[in-house]
Amino acid sequence: MDKEISSYKINKNTGISYSAIDALRRGERQVKNLTLKTAFKLYEYANSEEE
């Protein structure tokens, strides 16, 4: 995950908890273990940030 974007901003725009975002960034949680709902939210958010 792009560390230039704050966990706060990702949380506010996706509803994904800070702890989940930070666990992904620290490598404590793997993307392959995310729910489809969470993965889709992150995917949509990443695409919207590229525009």
C-alpha positions in Angstrom: 0.0 0.0 0.0 1.2 3.5 -0.8 2.5 4.9 2.4 2.3 8.4 1.1 -1.4 8.2 1.6 -2.3 8.3 5.3 -4.2 5.5 7.0 -6.6 8.1 8.1 -7.4 9.2 4.6 -7.8 5.6 3.4 -10.1 4.9 6.4 -12.3 7.9 5.8 -12.7 7.2 2.1 -13.2 3.4 2.3 -14.5 2.6 5.8 -11.7 0.1 6.3 -10.4 0.2 9.9 -7.0 1.7 10.7 -5.9 -1.6 12.3 -6.6 -3.5 9.0 -4.8 -0.9 7.0 -1.8 -0.8 9.3 -1.6 -4.6 9.5 -1.4 -4.8 5.7 1.3 -2.1 5.7 3.3 -4.0 8.3 2.9 -7.3 6.5 1.0 -8.8 9.4 -2.0 -9.4 7.1 -1.8 -10.6 3.5 -3.8 -9.3 0.6 -4.8 -12.8 -0.3 -6.6 -13.2 3.1 -8.8 -10.1 2.7 -12.5 -10.4 2.2 -13.7 -9.7 -1.3 -15.5 -6.7 0.0 -12.4 -5.2 1.6 -10.3 -6.0 -1.4 -12.8 -4.3 -3.7 -12.9 -1.2 -1.6 -9.1 -0.9 -1.7 -9.1 -1.6 -5.5 -11.8 1.1 -6.1 -10.0 3.6 -3.9 -6.6 3.0 -5.6 -8.2 3.5 -9.0 -9.8 6.7 -7.9 -6.5 8.1 -6.5 -4.8 7.5 -9.9 -7.2 9.8 -11.7 
